[in-house]
Amino acid sequence: MSRLPQRVWAEISLDHARHNLKQIRRAAGRRKVMAVLKANAYGHGAAEMARVFVREGVDAIGVGDSGEALELREAGIKAPILIVGAIIEGEMPAVVEQDLEVNLHTVEMAEALNQEAARQGKRVRVHLKIDTGMGRLGMQPFQAVPFLHRMHNLANLELVGMCTHFSYPYEENPSFTLRQIERFNVAVDVARRLGYDNLTLHAASSLALFRRKESLFNMVRPGVALWGLLPGDERGLAQKLKPVLSWKTRIVFLKDVPEGQPIGYNRTYYTPNPTKIATLPVGYNDGYRRALSNRAEVLIRGKRCPVVGLVSMDYTTVDVSAVPQAQVGDVVTLIGSDGRQAISAEGLAAAAGVSVYELLCGLGRRVVRVYS
């Protein structure tokens, strides 16, 4: 079967990803680095990016759930993989079989996992998740004492780490984050008194890595910084990072429209004068949000062109009157640069009213990832 030409694609710069990892390592010092590749590596493609970062020597990969971890194992990734989210009992046989590491949140979860590991004759490496203020997963610091006592009797589990998760490290006022660090240290001290002296301790995600040195412990967990992004970075800490992803499509149809004509569903836009309209084969099915209707811009031949009319499932319309030489087949930049103009992922996310995480994770399966 013949390969179809690309209608909508994301260009992933592996050189920029490697550069960002170097900057992260510089900030982390001699600490271990876990590359967090949740949600298909924030839309960048987990398997390919895992191969890159493993070749670059990261100490571990972090994923959101068992399915993501198993996909990486099936892709041939043999590095340590930590499931940072929750697992359910029915997933435990595959988790144990594939030598995945697990964050433990309850004694009951630990006992069930230990039982499955014993059935398979294996030992599972586990991390204890401490809830210091996120209120989502993990046990309270005071619950660590009975849990750690119980761990001594779970022969098929090996406690190798402890971790926590900051609720809002972007705040200029660091008081709550510092309180979370204090609570985590209480649990760590308990573990040390009970003989767990060589644990991998991790709390710092991307922004905390650059902003809160007291949060680094002996391993860091960068996610979005790997992609050259640092939301909440009022101080410009991300200036040394490089965006990894550009998002592009093509013009598939052009027409001249007279003044006063409606464009798109619901007639939310009427042409104010004779207008050249380009139709792009990208819509909310691809992750180009409906909220971008009549708000966003795209780049064509180095010029900014406004989105007009509602973004639909499969198509978006733009006013290309400023680009009279535009032709069917021209490349259109949704995120990235063209000539002297640029549209950042953060800027597009702001126009859509969502976080940059949500925007990138929403890139659909029709968006072909092209690595270079």
SULCORBEL-V308895 format. One record per backbone hydrogen bond with DSSP energy under -0.5 kcal/mol. CO is the residue of the C=O (numbers start at 1). NH is the residue of the N-H. E is the energy in kcal/mol with one decimal. If there is no record, write none. Layout:
# SULCORBEL-V308895
CO & NH & E
CO & NH & E
This chain:
# SULCORBEL-V308895
7 & 250 & -0.8
8 & 368 & -1.8
9 & 248 & -3.3
10 & 12 & -0.6
10 & 370 & -3.2
11 & 13 & -0.6
11 & 246 & -2.1
12 & 14 & -0.9
12 & 372 & -2.2
13 & 17 & -1.7
14 & 18 & -2.5
15 & 19 & -2.4
16 & 20 & -2.5
17 & 21 & -2.1
18 & 22 & -2.0
19 & 23 & -1.9
20 & 24 & -2.3
21 & 25 & -2.6
22 & 26 & -2.1
23 & 27 & -1.9
24 & 28 & -2.2
25 & 29 & -1.3
28 & 31 & -1.4
32 & 220 & -2.1
33 & 35 & -0.6
33 & 59 & -1.9
33 & 60 & -1.2
34 & 36 & -0.7
35 & 37 & -0.7
35 & 62 & -2.5
37 & 41 & -1.7
38 & 42 & -2.7
39 & 43 & -1.7
40 & 45 & -2.6
41 & 44 & -1.9
45 & 49 & -2.0
46 & 50 & -2.7
47 & 51 & -2.0
48 & 52 & -1.9
49 & 53 & -2.6
50 & 54 & -2.7
51 & 55 & -2.2
52 & 56 & -1.5
53 & 58 & -2.2
54 & 57 & -1.5
60 & 35 & -2.3
61 & 82 & -3.0
62 & 37 & -3.4
63 & 84 & -2.7
63 & 85 & -0.6
65 & 69 & -1.8
66 & 70 & -2.8
67 & 71 & -2.1
68 & 72 & -1.6
69 & 73 & -2.0
70 & 74 & -2.7
71 & 75 & -1.4
72 & 77 & -2.6
73 & 76 & -1.8
76 & 78 & -0.6
80 & 61 & -2.4
81 & 83 & -0.5
81 & 101 & -3.0
82 & 63 & -2.5
82 & 84 & -1.0
83 & 103 & -1.4
88 & 91 & -2.0
88 & 92 & -0.6
89 & 92 & -1.4
91 & 95 & -2.0
92 & 96 & -2.7
93 & 97 & -2.4
94 & 98 & -2.1
95 & 100 & -2.1
96 & 99 & -1.6
101 & 83 & -2.6
102 & 104 & -0.6
102 & 127 & -2.8
104 & 129 & -2.6
106 & 110 & -1.8
107 & 111 & -2.6
108 & 112 & -2.3
109 & 113 & -2.3
110 & 114 & -2.5
111 & 115 & -2.1
112 & 116 & -2.0
113 & 117 & -2.5
114 & 118 & -2.4
115 & 119 & -2.0
116 & 120 & -1.7
117 & 121 & -0.6
117 & 122 & -2.9
118 & 121 & -0.8
124 & 158 & -3.0
125 & 102 & -1.5
126 & 160 & -2.8
126 & 161 & -1.2
127 & 104 & -3.7
127 & 129 & -0.6
128 & 130 & -0.5
128 & 163 & -2.4
129 & 131 & -0.5
129 & 139 & -2.2
130 & 132 & -0.9
139 & 131 & -2.8
140 & 143 & -1.6
141 & 144 & -1.5
142 & 145 & -0.6
143 & 147 & -1.6
144 & 148 & -3.0
145 & 149 & -2.1
146 & 150 & -2.2
147 & 151 & -2.1
148 & 152 & -0.8
149 & 152 & -0.7
150 & 153 & -1.9
151 & 154 & -1.6
153 & 155 & -1.1
154 & 157 & -1.8
156 & 124 & -2.6
157 & 159 & -0.6
158 & 126 & -2.8
158 & 160 & -0.7
160 & 200 & -3.0
161 & 128 & -2.5
162 & 202 & -2.0
163 & 130 & -3.0
168 & 171 & -1.3
172 & 174 & -0.8
174 & 178 & -2.9
175 & 179 & -1.9
176 & 180 & -2.2
177 & 181 & -2.2
178 & 182 & -2.1
179 & 183 & -2.3
180 & 184 & -2.3
181 & 185 & -2.4
182 & 186 & -1.7
183 & 187 & -1.6
184 & 188 & -2.4
185 & 189 & -2.6
186 & 190 & -1.8
187 & 191 & -2.1
188 & 192 & -2.3
189 & 193 & -2.2
190 & 194 & -1.3
191 & 196 & -2.7
192 & 195 & -1.7
195 & 197 & -1.3
199 & 201 & -0.6
200 & 162 & -2.2
201 & 218 & -1.2
201 & 219 & -1.2
202 & 164 & -1.5
203 & 166 & -0.5
204 & 221 & -3.4
205 & 209 & -2.2
206 & 210 & -1.1
207 & 210 & -0.5
207 & 211 & -2.3
208 & 212 & -2.6
211 & 213 & -0.7
212 & 215 & -2.2
213 & 216 & -1.5
215 & 204 & -0.8
216 & 219 & -0.9
218 & 32 & -2.2
219 & 203 & -0.6
220 & 34 & -2.8
222 & 36 & -2.6
223 & 226 & -1.5
224 & 227 & -1.3
224 & 229 & -1.5
225 & 228 & -1.9
227 & 244 & -1.7
230 & 233 & -1.2
232 & 234 & -1.9
233 & 236 & -1.3
236 & 239 & -1.4
237 & 240 & -0.6
238 & 241 & -2.1
244 & 13 & -2.6
246 & 11 & -2.6
247 & 334 & -3.1
247 & 335 & -1.7
248 & 9 & -2.7
249 & 332 & -3.2
250 & 281 & -0.9
251 & 329 & -2.6
253 & 279 & -2.8
255 & 277 & -2.9
257 & 275 & -3.0
258 & 261 & -1.0
261 & 271 & -2.4
263 & 269 & -0.5
264 & 267 & -1.4
265 & 268 & -1.0
265 & 310 & -0.5
269 & 263 & -2.3
271 & 260 & -3.5
275 & 257 & -3.7
275 & 277 & -0.6
276 & 320 & -2.7
277 & 255 & -2.0
278 & 318 & -2.5
279 & 252 & -2.7
279 & 253 & -1.1
280 & 282 & -1.6
280 & 316 & -2.0
283 & 286 & -1.7
283 & 288 & -2.0
284 & 287 & -0.6
286 & 364 & -2.2
287 & 289 & -1.1
289 & 292 & -1.7
290 & 293 & -2.1
292 & 295 & -2.1
292 & 296 & -2.2
296 & 307 & -2.8
298 & 305 & -2.8
299 & 333 & -2.5
300 & 303 & -1.8
303 & 300 & -2.5
305 & 298 & -2.6
306 & 319 & -2.4
309 & 294 & -0.8
312 & 284 & -1.9
313 & 285 & -1.9
315 & 312 & -2.6
316 & 280 & -3.3
317 & 308 & -2.5
318 & 278 & -2.8
318 & 320 & -0.7
320 & 323 & -2.1
323 & 326 & -2.3
327 & 330 & -2.1
330 & 251 & -1.9
331 & 301 & -0.5
332 & 249 & -2.5
332 & 334 & -0.6
333 & 299 & -2.1
335 & 247 & -2.2
336 & 343 & -2.8
338 & 341 & -1.7
341 & 338 & -2.6
343 & 336 & -3.0
344 & 348 & -2.3
345 & 349 & -2.5
346 & 350 & -2.4
347 & 351 & -2.0
348 & 352 & -1.6
349 & 353 & -0.9
349 & 354 & -2.3
350 & 353 & -0.7
355 & 359 & -2.1
356 & 360 & -2.3
357 & 361 & -2.7
358 & 362 & -1.0
360 & 363 & -1.5
364 & 367 & -1.3
366 & 368 & -1.0
368 & 10 & -3.1
368 & 370 & -0.5
369 & 371 & -0.5
370 & 12 & -3.2
